[in-house]
Amino acid sequence: MRIIMPDPKVVLDSEDMRRTLTRIAHEIVENGGEPERLALAGIHRRGAVLAARLQELLRDLHDLEVPLGYLDISFYRDDLTTHGGSPIVHATELEFDVEGRTIVIVDDVLFTGRTVRAAIEALFDYGRPRRVQLAVLADRGHRELPFRPDYVGKNLPTAWSERVYVRVEELDGEDSVTIEEYVARPEGERLDQESDPPSLDAPRR
């Protein structure tokens, strides 16, 4: 099968991403409840990077030391058996007590909602938070589960044939958010997000 990839459309550049994360950090302070009961949990991989940046912004802008953890959802996905190959596993690290806290789950792209469902299930294996909120850099729509982010960087109406890719300096050498159109040949063959380049996280559902 041949995949035709037209030039990507850049919707956020590095400066846009910096401003967007700064805004989200301010909103978390305003709406996250008691600062001393606040914590961040980033979904591997790019959600984890974004969560670390938010932790730094909360420290620099608001003088808040917010605990940071990381969630691996590999074995909580409800589509684990529908795709070939073995999942890439990262460590879940929550070095704080989640009981009674407001936990802000951080991810790069919100799509069907299945990644968020898996992240919540993984989180609750460590305790019962008082409240769980969701922060995403981009919301591309096409929800299959009833999730809505509390903090969103940019809403991006997309077609199913499009992919939203978040690139971060720490992993990809640049900061950007792009929309790319994928057209598959031969005609009639179904596009499969999970077959997209594995170096980027956008294909996750």
Z-matrix of the N, CA and C atoms (Angstrom, degrees):
N
C 1 1.472
C 2 1.519 1 109.53
N 3 1.310 2 116.91 1 134.80
C 4 1.452 3 121.96 2 178.47
C 5 1.524 4 109.07 3 -102.19
N 6 1.330 5 117.66 4 132.19
C 7 1.451 6 123.20 5 178.71
C 8 1.522 7 109.27 6 -108.21
N 9 1.327 8 116.28 7 121.79
C 10 1.456 9 121.86 8 177.80
C 11 1.521 10 107.95 9 -96.45
N 12 1.337 11 117.38 10 124.31
C 13 1.456 12 121.80 11 -177.42
C 14 1.519 13 109.57 12 -120.77
N 15 1.329 14 118.11 13 96.68
C 16 1.463 15 119.99 14 176.84
C 17 1.530 16 110.49 15 -61.91
N 18 1.319 17 115.58 16 168.79
C 19 1.457 18 119.81 17 -179.16
C 20 1.520 19 110.71 18 -57.48
N 21 1.340 20 117.69 19 134.56
C 22 1.467 21 120.38 20 -179.32
C 23 1.524 22 111.81 21 -69.95
N 24 1.316 23 115.48 22 152.19
C 25 1.460 24 121.85 23 174.64
C 26 1.523 25 108.37 24 -99.45
N 27 1.318 26 116.94 25 119.76
C 28 1.460 27 121.45 26 179.80
C 29 1.527 28 108.86 27 -81.91
N 30 1.320 29 116.53 28 120.04
C 31 1.466 30 120.55 29 179.69
C 32 1.525 31 112.04 30 -104.99
N 33 1.337 32 117.59 31 -23.38
C 34 1.462 33 121.61 32 173.20
C 35 1.528 34 107.70 33 -139.45
N 36 1.336 35 116.62 34 128.61
C 37 1.457 36 119.44 35 172.48
C 38 1.527 37 108.51 36 -98.31
N 39 1.321 38 116.74 37 -172.57
C 40 1.466 39 119.77 38 -174.21
C 41 1.528 40 112.29 39 -62.41
N 42 1.331 41 117.20 40 -40.55
C 43 1.463 42 119.91 41 179.64
C 44 1.532 43 110.66 42 -68.76
N 45 1.327 44 116.75 43 -38.92
C 46 1.462 45 120.12 44 176.20
C 47 1.529 46 110.65 45 -60.45
N 48 1.323 47 116.71 46 -42.80
C 49 1.457 48 120.27 47 179.81
C 50 1.521 49 111.42 48 -63.85
N 51 1.324 50 116.59 49 -40.45
C 52 1.466 51 119.81 50 178.81
C 53 1.519 52 110.73 51 -61.58
N 54 1.338 53 116.80 52 -46.73
C 55 1.467 54 120.23 53 179.73
C 56 1.523 55 111.40 54 -64.47
N 57 1.335 56 115.91 55 -39.29
C 58 1.456 57 120.34 56 -178.23
C 59 1.524 58 111.12 57 -64.95
N 60 1.320 59 117.42 58 -45.23
C 61 1.465 60 120.22 59 179.25
C 62 1.527 61 111.17 60 -66.98
N 63 1.326 62 117.08 61 -34.24
C 64 1.467 63 120.09 62 175.80
C 65 1.520 64 110.58 63 -62.19
N 66 1.320 65 116.16 64 -44.33
C 67 1.471 66 119.92 65 178.04
C 68 1.528 67 111.20 66 -61.85
N 69 1.323 68 116.71 67 -44.76
C 70 1.464 69 120.14 68 179.84
C 71 1.523 70 110.46 69 -61.23
N 72 1.323 71 117.62 70 -39.39
C 73 1.466 72 120.92 71 178.43
C 74 1.527 73 110.68 72 -60.62
N 75 1.330 74 117.01 73 -43.90
C 76 1.473 75 120.48 74 176.86
C 77 1.532 76 110.86 75 -61.87
N 78 1.313 77 117.07 76 -42.27
C 79 1.461 78 120.85 77 -178.53
C 80 1.526 79 111.54 78 -66.16
N 81 1.327 80 116.95 79 -36.28
C 82 1.466 81 119.76 80 177.62
C 83 1.522 82 110.49 81 -62.96
N 84 1.328 83 117.67 82 -41.23
C 85 1.462 84 120.96 83 177.43
C 86 1.527 85 110.63 84 -62.65
N 87 1.333 86 116.52 85 -39.69
C 88 1.456 87 120.74 86 -177.82
C 89 1.525 88 112.88 87 -71.55
N 90 1.334 89 117.06 88 -34.23
C 91 1.465 90 120.41 89 -170.07
C 92 1.529 91 114.75 90 -121.29
N 93 1.326 92 117.30 91 4.25
C 94 1.458 93 120.08 92 -176.40
C 95 1.513 94 115.28 93 -90.26
N 96 1.331 95 117.13 94 1.48
C 97 1.465 96 119.39 95 179.19
C 98 1.520 97 111.78 96 83.64
N 99 1.334 98 116.08 97 -154.22
C 100 1.460 99 121.39 98 -176.44
C 101 1.530 100 110.69 99 -61.71
N 102 1.331 101 117.11 100 121.50
C 103 1.468 102 119.56 101 -176.55
C 104 1.525 103 113.21 102 -57.78
N 105 1.341 104 116.70 103 -34.08
C 106 1.470 105 119.20 104 -177.64
C 107 1.520 106 112.71 105 -73.43
N 108 1.343 107 117.58 106 -10.44
C 109 1.465 108 121.30 107 178.69
C 110 1.522 109 111.28 108 -110.44
N 111 1.309 110 117.04 109 15.09
C 112 1.463 111 122.65 110 -176.97
C 113 1.526 112 110.31 111 -95.16
N 114 1.341 113 117.14 112 143.58
C 115 1.462 114 122.07 113 174.22
C 116 1.523 115 109.05 114 -149.16
N 117 1.325 116 115.81 115 156.15
C 118 1.461 117 122.80 116 178.43
C 119 1.521 118 109.35 117 -112.92
N 120 1.342 119 115.82 118 142.89
C 121 1.468 120 121.31 119 175.51
C 122 1.519 121 108.41 120 -135.80
N 123 1.323 122 117.08 121 108.48
C 124 1.457 123 121.51 122 -178.30
C 125 1.512 124 111.50 123 -90.80
N 126 1.347 125 116.19 124 138.49
C 127 1.459 126 121.50 125 177.32
C 128 1.532 127 108.45 126 -84.59
N 129 1.339 128 116.39 127 124.86
C 130 1.466 129 119.65 128 176.85
C 131 1.526 130 110.51 129 -58.12
N 132 1.381 131 120.72 130 138.50
C 133 1.453 132 121.85 131 5.68
C 134 1.529 133 110.54 132 -104.87
N 135 1.338 134 118.17 133 -49.31
C 136 1.457 135 119.41 134 -172.19
C 137 1.521 136 113.07 135 -71.43
N 138 1.316 137 117.38 136 -26.21
C 139 1.457 138 119.00 137 172.37
C 140 1.517 139 111.48 138 -62.51
N 141 1.324 140 116.51 139 -34.60
C 142 1.458 141 120.94 140 177.75
C 143 1.525 142 110.93 141 -66.10
N 144 1.326 143 116.69 142 -40.97
C 145 1.467 144 120.92 143 177.95
C 146 1.526 145 110.23 144 -64.18
N 147 1.323 146 117.03 145 -44.97
C 148 1.465 147 120.65 146 -179.60
C 149 1.525 148 111.33 147 -64.72
N 150 1.335 149 117.17 148 -37.74
C 151 1.468 150 120.67 149 178.19
C 152 1.526 151 110.44 150 -63.52
N 153 1.331 152 117.22 151 -39.75
C 154 1.460 153 120.29 152 178.04
C 155 1.527 154 110.98 153 -64.10
N 156 1.319 155 116.48 154 -38.04
C 157 1.470 156 119.24 155 177.32
C 158 1.528 157 110.78 156 -66.46
N 159 1.328 158 116.78 157 -40.12
C 160 1.469 159 119.78 158 178.26
C 161 1.523 160 111.03 159 -64.41
N 162 1.327 161 117.07 160 -38.80
C 163 1.461 162 119.89 161 176.72
C 164 1.527 163 110.48 162 -59.26
N 165 1.330 164 116.58 163 -43.53
C 166 1.462 165 120.84 164 179.24
C 167 1.525 166 111.34 165 -65.13
N 168 1.334 167 117.08 166 -40.79
C 169 1.469 168 120.18 167 178.74
C 170 1.527 169 111.20 168 -65.50
N 171 1.323 170 117.31 169 -40.01
C 172 1.464 171 119.95 170 178.19
C 173 1.530 172 111.21 171 -63.90
N 174 1.328 173 115.85 172 -34.21
C 175 1.465 174 120.12 173 177.01
C 176 1.524 175 110.65 174 -70.92
N 177 1.339 176 116.77 175 -46.13
C 178 1.461 177 120.04 176 -174.28
C 179 1.525 178 112.81 177 -74.47
N 180 1.330 179 117.01 178 -38.60
C 181 1.465 180 120.53 179 -174.03
C 182 1.530 181 113.29 180 -89.82
N 183 1.328 182 116.26 181 -29.97
C 184 1.467 183 119.30 182 -173.37
C 185 1.525 184 113.58 183 -126.36
N 186 1.312 185 116.80 184 4.43
C 187 1.467 186 121.77 185 178.97
C 188 1.529 187 111.53 186 55.61
N 189 1.345 188 115.53 187 39.71
C 190 1.462 189 121.41 188 -179.97
C 191 1.528 190 109.44 189 -109.73
N 192 1.318 191 115.87 190 131.05
C 193 1.457 192 121.37 191 173.62
C 194 1.529 193 107.77 192 -98.24
N 195 1.324 194 115.93 193 95.27
C 196 1.465 195 121.86 194 -175.07
C 197 1.527 196 108.92 195 -99.77
N 198 1.328 197 118.25 196 125.19
C 199 1.472 198 119.76 197 177.93
C 200 1.522 199 111.31 198 -59.39
N 201 1.331 200 114.68 199 145.44
C 202 1.463 201 121.56 200 -178.12
C 203 1.516 202 109.70 201 -125.43
N 204 1.330 203 115.40 202 132.57
C 205 1.455 204 121.05 203 175.18
C 206 1.511 205 110.73 204 -132.79
N 207 1.335 206 115.07 205 172.85
C 208 1.457 207 121.23 206 -177.75
C 209 1.528 208 109.28 207 -131.15
N 210 1.334 209 115.45 208 139.47
C 211 1.462 210 121.66 209 -179.29
C 212 1.523 211 110.49 210 -114.30
N 213 1.329 212 115.54 211 130.30
C 214 1.458 213 120.53 212 169.75
C 215 1.524 214 108.04 213 -105.22
N 216 1.328 215 116.58 214 127.25
C 217 1.463 216 120.33 215 -174.95
C 218 1.517 217 112.39 216 -108.64
N 219 1.320 218 117.81 217 9.90
C 220 1.468 219 121.88 218 -169.83
C 221 1.523 220 113.05 219 -51.53
N 222 1.330 221 117.10 220 -44.51
C 223 1.458 222 120.25 221 -174.15
C 224 1.531 223 112.68 222 -99.41
N 225 1.340 224 116.45 223 10.38
C 226 1.462 225 121.12 224 176.93
C 227 1.527 226 111.96 225 -107.23
N 228 1.325 227 116.26 226 -4.18
C 229 1.462 228 119.67 227 -178.10
C 230 1.517 229 110.59 228 -70.83
N 231 1.343 230 116.27 229 139.96
C 232 1.464 231 119.62 230 179.67
C 233 1.523 232 112.35 231 -83.70
N 234 1.357 233 116.99 232 -1.20
C 235 1.461 234 120.07 233 177.44
C 236 1.518 235 111.24 234 -113.24
N 237 1.342 236 117.34 235 19.87
C 238 1.455 237 121.17 236 -175.03
C 239 1.517 238 112.28 237 -59.68
N 240 1.335 239 117.14 238 -36.55
C 241 1.466 240 120.19 239 -175.57
C 242 1.521 241 113.03 240 -88.31
N 243 1.334 242 117.78 241 -3.51
C 244 1.465 243 119.90 242 -175.96
C 245 1.512 244 112.93 243 -94.37
N 246 1.333 245 117.01 244 -5.96
C 247 1.456 246 120.43 245 -178.95
C 248 1.515 247 109.48 246 -123.08
N 249 1.311 248 116.02 247 140.96
C 250 1.449 249 120.45 248 -179.21
C 251 1.509 250 112.45 249 -72.31
N 252 1.343 251 115.31 250 165.88
C 253 1.451 252 120.50 251 177.42
C 254 1.511 253 112.26 252 83.62
N 255 1.327 254 115.11 253 171.53
C 256 1.456 255 121.13 254 -179.55
C 257 1.520 256 109.68 255 -97.23
N 258 1.352 257 117.87 256 142.89
C 259 1.464 258 119.99 257 178.23
C 260 1.519 259 111.11 258 -68.06
N 261 1.334 260 115.94 259 149.16
C 262 1.459 261 121.10 260 173.86
C 263 1.523 262 107.31 261 -82.53
N 264 1.319 263 116.29 262 118.93
C 265 1.458 264 120.84 263 -172.32
C 266 1.519 265 110.04 264 -102.84
N 267 1.337 266 116.04 265 130.59
C 268 1.459 267 123.21 266 172.51
C 269 1.520 268 107.73 267 -117.53
N 270 1.304 269 116.08 268 162.16
C 271 1.464 270 119.50 269 -177.61
C 272 1.518 271 111.08 270 -78.52
N 273 1.342 272 115.49 271 137.59
C 274 1.455 273 120.58 272 166.68
C 275 1.523 274 107.45 273 -84.51
N 276 1.321 275 116.23 274 125.65
C 277 1.461 276 121.50 275 -178.84
C 278 1.524 277 108.69 276 -129.37
N 279 1.314 278 116.42 277 110.04
C 280 1.462 279 122.58 278 175.35
C 281 1.521 280 107.05 279 -129.35
N 282 1.329 281 115.47 280 86.59
C 283 1.463 282 121.18 281 -174.62
C 284 1.524 283 110.94 282 -89.02
N 285 1.319 284 116.40 283 40.13
C 286 1.459 285 121.68 284 176.52
C 287 1.516 286 107.79 285 -150.96
N 288 1.310 287 116.15 286 160.34
C 289 1.450 288 121.89 287 179.41
C 290 1.532 289 108.63 288 -79.24
N 291 1.323 290 116.97 289 120.03
C 292 1.471 291 119.75 290 -177.59
C 293 1.524 292 112.06 291 -81.94
N 294 1.329 293 117.82 292 -14.59
C 295 1.460 294 120.88 293 -176.69
C 296 1.527 295 110.93 294 -58.60
N 297 1.335 296 115.77 295 127.49
C 298 1.452 297 121.51 296 174.21
C 299 1.512 298 115.84 297 75.47
N 300 1.315 299 117.75 298 2.99
C 301 1.460 300 120.60 299 -178.77
C 302 1.528 301 111.78 300 -91.48
N 303 1.336 302 115.17 301 162.19
C 304 1.457 303 121.50 302 162.94
C 305 1.523 304 106.95 303 -93.13
N 306 1.320 305 116.20 304 114.57
C 307 1.457 306 121.31 305 -178.53
C 308 1.529 307 108.21 306 -104.06
N 309 1.323 308 116.73 307 121.71
C 310 1.456 309 121.67 308 175.45
C 311 1.530 310 107.87 309 -97.24
N 312 1.336 311 116.17 310 108.72
C 313 1.457 312 121.28 311 174.56
C 314 1.528 313 108.40 312 -77.83
N 315 1.332 314 116.68 313 132.19
C 316 1.464 315 121.53 314 -175.86
C 317 1.525 316 109.09 315 -118.08
N 318 1.349 317 115.60 316 130.55
C 319 1.465 318 120.28 317 175.31
C 320 1.519 319 109.01 318 -140.58
N 321 1.331 320 115.41 319 168.93
C 322 1.464 321 119.08 320 -177.36
C 323 1.524 322 111.69 321 -85.04
N 324 1.344 323 118.05 322 -53.66
C 325 1.461 324 122.22 323 -176.07
C 326 1.526 325 109.57 324 -125.68
N 327 1.329 326 116.70 325 130.05
C 328 1.464 327 121.74 326 172.41
C 329 1.520 328 108.02 327 -98.94
N 330 1.333 329 115.45 328 125.29
C 331 1.457 330 120.89 329 -175.97
C 332 1.528 331 107.99 330 -124.35
N 333 1.299 332 119.04 331 -104.68
C 334 1.472 333 121.00 332 -175.99
C 335 1.516 334 112.83 333 -75.36
N 336 1.325 335 117.68 334 -22.69
C 337 1.459 336 121.65 335 -177.04
C 338 1.515 337 113.62 336 101.60
N 339 1.325 338 117.67 337 -6.01
C 340 1.461 339 119.83 338 -176.32
C 341 1.536 340 112.42 339 -72.10
N 342 1.320 341 117.03 340 -31.44
C 343 1.458 342 119.50 341 174.76
C 344 1.521 343 110.83 342 -64.90
N 345 1.333 344 116.91 343 -41.14
C 346 1.461 345 120.99 344 179.34
C 347 1.523 346 110.52 345 -64.19
N 348 1.327 347 116.90 346 -43.09
C 349 1.464 348 120.02 347 178.26
C 350 1.528 349 110.33 348 -58.03
N 351 1.337 350 116.44 349 -44.70
C 352 1.461 351 120.56 350 179.68
C 353 1.526 352 110.98 351 -63.80
N 354 1.337 353 116.78 352 -39.68
C 355 1.465 354 120.42 353 -179.92
C 356 1.521 355 111.59 354 -64.72
N 357 1.324 356 117.36 355 -40.27
C 358 1.465 357 120.47 356 178.37
C 359 1.524 358 110.35 357 -64.47
N 360 1.320 359 116.77 358 -41.37
C 361 1.462 360 120.28 359 178.23
C 362 1.526 361 110.64 360 -62.68
N 363 1.332 362 117.09 361 -42.71
C 364 1.464 363 120.48 362 177.76
C 365 1.522 364 111.05 363 -63.52
N 366 1.330 365 117.07 364 -41.36
C 367 1.457 366 121.68 365 -179.90
C 368 1.521 367 111.85 366 -61.86
N 369 1.330 368 117.11 367 -43.69
C 370 1.459 369 120.88 368 -175.73
C 371 1.523 370 112.56 369 -71.61
N 372 1.312 371 117.61 370 -12.23
C 373 1.466 372 119.55 371 171.09
C 374 1.519 373 111.45 372 -68.63
N 375 1.330 374 117.07 373 -15.59
C 376 1.470 375 121.64 374 -178.81
C 377 1.522 376 112.80 375 -103.53
N 378 1.312 377 118.43 376 -0.68
C 379 1.453 378 120.61 377 179.45
C 380 1.514 379 111.16 378 143.03
N 381 1.312 380 114.85 379 -174.22
C 382 1.464 381 120.95 380 -176.04
C 383 1.526 382 109.84 381 -116.72
N 384 1.335 383 117.29 382 101.59
C 385 1.463 384 119.78 383 176.95
C 386 1.530 385 110.99 384 -67.31
N 387 1.311 386 115.39 385 158.03
C 388 1.463 387 119.44 386 173.96
C 389 1.525 388 110.40 387 -70.58
N 390 1.326 389 115.42 388 -37.80
C 391 1.459 390 120.77 389 -178.25
C 392 1.519 391 108.84 390 -153.01
N 393 1.323 392 116.62 391 145.55
C 394 1.461 393 122.29 392 175.97
C 395 1.523 394 108.32 393 -121.40
N 396 1.323 395 115.95 394 126.87
C 397 1.458 396 121.77 395 176.47
C 398 1.525 397 108.87 396 -117.61
N 399 1.336 398 115.18 397 165.40
C 400 1.462 399 120.94 398 -177.34
C 401 1.521 400 110.09 399 -129.40
N 402 1.335 401 115.34 400 129.08
C 403 1.461 402 121.87 401 174.78
C 404 1.525 403 108.65 402 -121.67
N 405 1.333 404 116.69 403 128.35
C 406 1.463 405 121.07 404 178.55
C 407 1.525 406 109.44 405 -132.38
N 408 1.311 407 115.17 406 148.70
C 409 1.461 408 118.95 407 177.47
C 410 1.521 409 111.05 408 -75.04
N 411 1.343 410 117.38 409 -37.78
C 412 1.462 411 121.27 410 -178.75
C 413 1.519 412 109.73 411 -139.43
N 414 1.329 413 116.32 412 137.00
C 415 1.462 414 122.75 413 174.23
C 416 1.520 415 107.11 414 -115.00
N 417 1.333 416 116.57 415 113.68
C 418 1.466 417 120.47 416 -175.08
C 419 1.528 418 112.85 417 -99.87
N 420 1.333 419 117.67 418 3.29
C 421 1.455 420 119.62 419 177.72
C 422 1.513 421 112.98 420 79.85
N 423 1.344 422 116.19 421 -161.42
C 424 1.468 423 124.28 422 -179.92
C 425 1.532 424 112.13 423 66.03
N 426 1.334 425 116.35 424 40.17
C 427 1.454 426 120.02 425 -177.44
C 428 1.520 427 112.47 426 -67.43
N 429 1.330 428 115.73 427 137.16
C 430 1.458 429 122.30 428 173.76
C 431 1.527 430 111.67 429 -110.70
N 432 1.322 431 116.78 430 -14.85
C 433 1.454 432 123.14 431 176.49
C 434 1.526 433 108.16 432 -127.17
N 435 1.346 434 117.85 433 152.67
C 436 1.472 435 120.32 434 -170.18
C 437 1.525 436 113.25 435 -80.59
N 438 1.332 437 116.41 436 69.34
C 439 1.455 438 121.54 437 176.84
C 440 1.521 439 109.79 438 -116.92
N 441 1.340 440 114.54 439 141.15
C 442 1.460 441 120.77 440 175.26
C 443 1.523 442 108.20 441 -136.61
N 444 1.324 443 118.91 442 133.28
C 445 1.464 444 119.40 443 -177.03
C 446 1.521 445 112.29 444 -71.23
N 447 1.323 446 115.79 445 145.52
C 448 1.468 447 121.20 446 172.98
C 449 1.520 448 110.64 447 -79.54
N 450 1.330 449 116.01 448 -30.11
C 451 1.457 450 122.04 449 -179.93
C 452 1.524 451 107.56 450 -134.02
N 453 1.313 452 116.64 451 123.41
C 454 1.464 453 119.91 452 -178.04
C 455 1.523 454 109.44 453 -132.57
N 456 1.319 455 115.47 454 133.00
C 457 1.457 456 119.29 455 179.31
C 458 1.509 457 112.35 456 -73.37
N 459 1.346 458 116.04 457 -50.56
C 460 1.461 459 119.58 458 -178.40
C 461 1.520 460 109.51 459 -153.19
N 462 1.328 461 116.27 460 132.29
C 463 1.455 462 121.75 461 172.30
C 464 1.516 463 109.19 462 -85.13
N 465 1.336 464 116.08 463 128.06
C 466 1.459 465 121.59 464 -175.62
C 467 1.527 466 109.62 465 -126.08
N 468 1.323 467 118.50 466 94.36
C 469 1.465 468 119.03 467 174.12
C 470 1.526 469 109.82 468 -60.95
N 471 1.321 470 116.89 469 127.22
C 472 1.460 471 120.76 470 -176.01
C 473 1.517 472 110.29 471 -135.64
N 474 1.318 473 115.02 472 159.87
C 475 1.457 474 121.74 473 170.21
C 476 1.526 475 108.57 474 -89.88
N 477 1.332 476 115.99 475 160.09
C 478 1.457 477 119.93 476 178.77
C 479 1.522 478 111.70 477 -60.73
N 480 1.330 479 117.39 478 -30.75
C 481 1.464 480 120.71 479 -177.62
C 482 1.518 481 112.62 480 -77.51
N 483 1.333 482 117.20 481 -7.18
C 484 1.455 483 120.84 482 -179.88
C 485 1.529 484 110.50 483 -95.45
N 486 1.310 485 115.30 484 156.23
C 487 1.452 486 122.36 485 176.27
C 488 1.521 487 108.66 486 -125.84
N 489 1.333 488 115.91 487 140.50
C 490 1.459 489 121.79 488 175.56
C 491 1.529 490 107.45 489 -106.19
N 492 1.326 491 116.40 490 122.61
C 493 1.459 492 121.06 491 -178.82
C 494 1.528 493 110.42 492 -116.11
N 495 1.303 494 114.77 493 127.53
C 496 1.462 495 121.60 494 173.07
C 497 1.520 496 107.81 495 -102.82
N 498 1.313 497 115.91 496 123.90
C 499 1.461 498 121.17 497 175.33
C 500 1.521 499 108.68 498 -113.53
N 501 1.332 500 115.79 499 137.98
C 502 1.463 501 120.77 500 -179.53
C 503 1.520 502 108.86 501 -125.66
N 504 1.322 503 114.61 502 146.34
C 505 1.464 504 121.22 503 -176.42
C 506 1.524 505 111.89 504 -55.09
N 507 1.324 506 116.78 505 -39.69
C 508 1.464 507 120.81 506 -174.74
C 509 1.524 508 113.13 507 -64.09
N 510 1.317 509 117.85 508 -30.22
C 511 1.458 510 121.54 509 -176.59
C 512 1.522 511 113.30 510 -112.69
N 513 1.340 512 117.15 511 -30.26
C 514 1.462 513 121.15 512 -170.19
C 515 1.518 514 114.28 513 -117.93
N 516 1.330 515 116.87 514 -6.09
C 517 1.449 516 119.57 515 179.40
C 518 1.514 517 114.50 516 83.77
N 519 1.325 518 118.54 517 2.92
C 520 1.458 519 122.16 518 177.93
C 521 1.521 520 109.50 519 -159.96
N 522 1.327 521 115.98 520 159.76
C 523 1.459 522 122.56 521 174.31
C 524 1.527 523 108.47 522 -109.15
N 525 1.326 524 116.61 523 121.13
C 526 1.457 525 119.80 524 176.95
C 527 1.517 526 109.71 525 -167.44
N 528 1.333 527 114.98 526 158.92
C 529 1.461 528 122.41 527 168.88
C 530 1.514 529 106.68 528 -126.56
N 531 1.322 530 117.02 529 124.79
C 532 1.457 531 121.29 530 -177.91
C 533 1.518 532 111.09 531 -128.27
N 534 1.325 533 115.31 532 154.33
C 535 1.463 534 122.50 533 170.88
C 536 1.521 535 107.04 534 -111.77
N 537 1.327 536 115.83 535 129.62
C 538 1.460 537 120.47 536 -178.09
C 539 1.523 538 109.33 537 -128.34
N 540 1.315 539 115.31 538 136.39
C 541 1.464 540 122.10 539 179.06
C 542 1.519 541 109.05 540 -91.82
N 543 1.318 542 116.71 541 126.84
C 544 1.465 543 121.36 542 176.94
C 545 1.520 544 108.84 543 -109.61
N 546 1.312 545 116.96 544 125.82
C 547 1.455 546 122.33 545 177.66
C 548 1.522 547 107.82 546 -121.27
N 549 1.316 548 116.26 547 121.56
C 550 1.469 549 120.25 548 -174.86
C 551 1.521 550 110.67 549 -98.09
N 552 1.337 551 114.64 550 145.47
C 553 1.454 552 122.57 551 171.32
C 554 1.527 553 107.82 552 -130.79
N 555 1.323 554 122.08 553 144.51
C 556 1.451 555 124.71 554 7.71
C 557 1.516 556 112.28 555 -73.99
N 558 1.313 557 114.85 556 157.73
C 559 1.447 558 120.57 557 -176.26
C 560 1.525 559 110.10 558 -60.66
N 561 1.316 560 113.41 559 148.49
C 562 1.461 561 119.89 560 -179.32
C 563 1.513 562 113.22 561 89.23
N 564 1.336 563 117.33 562 -13.16
C 565 1.465 564 119.24 563 179.11
C 566 1.519 565 108.72 564 -81.99
N 567 1.332 566 116.01 565 133.64
C 568 1.462 567 121.41 566 -172.37
C 569 1.529 568 110.89 567 -73.32
N 570 1.330 569 115.59 568 136.06
C 571 1.453 570 120.28 569 173.50
C 572 1.523 571 108.82 570 -72.61
N 573 1.313 572 117.60 571 135.41
C 574 1.456 573 122.32 572 -179.92
C 575 1.512 574 108.65 573 -121.98
N 576 1.331 575 116.53 574 113.04
C 577 1.455 576 119.32 575 -178.50
C 578 1.509 577 111.62 576 -58.52
N 579 1.314 578 118.13 577 -35.22
C 580 1.449 579 119.86 578 -175.47
C 581 1.523 580 112.16 579 -68.42
N 582 1.335 581 117.99 580 -11.96
C 583 1.460 582 119.94 581 178.42
C 584 1.516 583 112.24 582 -91.85
N 585 1.343 584 117.43 583 -0.16
C 586 1.451 585 121.11 584 178.55
C 587 1.529 586 110.27 585 -68.17
N 588 1.334 587 117.51 586 167.81
C 589 1.461 588 120.20 587 -176.07
C 590 1.515 589 111.70 588 -53.84
N 591 1.359 590 118.71 589 126.25
C 592 1.454 591 122.30 590 -173.53
C 593 1.504 592 114.28 591 -71.19
N 594 1.322 593 119.05 592 -11.00
C 595 1.457 594 120.98 593 -177.58
C 596 1.515 595 112.16 594 -74.38
N 597 1.322 596 117.93 595 -15.33
C 598 1.460 597 121.22 596 -179.63
C 599 1.524 598 109.02 597 -114.62
N 600 1.356 599 114.87 598 152.72
C 601 1.459 600 119.47 599 -172.88
C 602 1.519 601 114.55 600 -93.39
N 603 1.325 602 118.14 601 -10.11
C 604 1.454 603 119.88 602 -173.25
C 605 1.522 604 115.10 603 -56.12
N 606 1.346 605 120.62 604 -32.84
C 607 1.448 606 119.31 605 -178.34
C 608 1.522 607 114.54 606 -63.49
N 609 1.343 608 117.97 607 -15.85
C 610 1.465 609 119.51 608 179.32
C 611 1.508 610 111.12 609 -57.26
N 612 1.307 611 117.88 610 145.48
C 613 1.455 612 122.21 611 179.50
C 614 1.514 613 110.41 612 -109.78
